[in-house]
């Protein structure tokens, strides 16, 4: 059963020109960097310093796996891009809301 799932998973990579393991590694590997960037952003905002760099870094880490998909992928169906756009939009709004709460927390 697991071998069948693994075979299917790898076939998606061949079909779309990306390595699913690399995509997964980027996706999971970016999480700690994203969290550190958010922490830096909150700390900078509370101290009244510029938040441009930590915001840009957090955004980069947030979409890094999808950047890999955009650069290395081919023949990606339109529905995947629509789904990813919705995911990124929801995630961005959620992250902004939560970050603002953390900044304004006493």
C-alpha positions in Angstrom: 0.0 0.0 0.0 2.8 2.5 1.0 4.7 1.5 -2.1 1.7 2.3 -4.3 1.3 5.7 -2.7 5.0 6.4 -3.0 4.9 5.4 -6.7 1.9 7.7 -7.4 3.6 10.5 -5.5 6.7 10.3 -7.5 4.8 10.0 -10.8 3.3 13.4 -10.1 6.8 14.8 -9.9 7.7 13.3 -13.3 4.5 14.5 -14.8 4.9 18.1 -13.7 8.7 18.3 -13.7 9.3 18.7 -10.0 10.8 16.4 -7.4 8.1 16.0 -4.7 10.7 15.3 -2.1 12.5 18.6 -2.9 9.2 20.4 -2.8 8.4 18.8 0.6 11.9 19.5 2.0 11.6 23.2 1.0 8.1 23.4 2.4 9.0 21.8 5.7 12.5 23.3 5.9 11.2 26.9 5.4 8.9 26.6 8.5 11.6 27.4 11.1 12.9 30.3 9.0 9.4 31.7 8.6 8.8 31.5 12.4 12.1 33.2 13.1 11.2 36.0 10.6 7.8 36.5 12.3 9.5 36.7 15.7 12.0 39.2 14.3 9.1 41.2 12.8 7.1 41.3 16.1 10.2 42.3 18.0 11.1 45.0 15.5 7.5 46.4 15.5 7.3 46.5 19.3 10.7 48.3 19.4 9.6 50.8 16.7 12.2 49.7 14.2 11.7 49.0 10.5 9.8 45.8 9.7 10.6 45.8 6.0 13.3 43.1 5.9 11.7 40.6 8.4 8.4 41.0 6.5 10.1 40.4 3.1 11.9 37.4 4.5 8.7 35.9 6.1 6.9 36.3 2.8 9.8 34.7 0.9 9.8 31.7 3.3 6.0 31.5 3.1 6.0 31.0 -0.7 9.4 29.4 -1.2 8.1 25.9 -2.0 5.7 27.4 -4.5 8.5 29.4 -6.1 10.2 26.1 -6.7 7.1 24.8 -8.3 6.8 27.9 -10.5 10.4 27.8 -11.6 10.9 24.0 -12.0 7.4 22.9 -12.8 5.8 22.4 -16.2 2.3 21.7 -17.4 0.9 22.6 -14.0 -2.9 22.6 -14.3 -4.7 26.0 -13.9 -6.8 24.6 -11.0 -3.5 24.0 -9.0 -2.5 27.7 -9.4 -6.0 28.8 -8.4 -5.9 26.5 -5.3 -2.3 27.8 -4.4 -3.4 31.4 -4.9 -6.3 30.8 -2.5 -4.0 29.0 0.0 -1.4 31.8 -0.1 -4.1 34.5 0.2 -5.7 32.9 3.2 -2.4 32.2 4.8 -1.2 35.7 4.3 -4.3 37.2 5.8 -4.2 34.8 8.7 -0.5 35.5 9.3 -1.0 39.3 9.1 -3.9 39.1 11.6 -2.0 36.9 14.0 1.2 39.0 13.8 -0.8 42.2 14.5 -2.3 40.5 17.5 1.2 39.6 18.8 2.6 43.1 18.1 -0.3 44.7 20.1 -0.2 42.2 22.9 0.9 43.8 26.2 
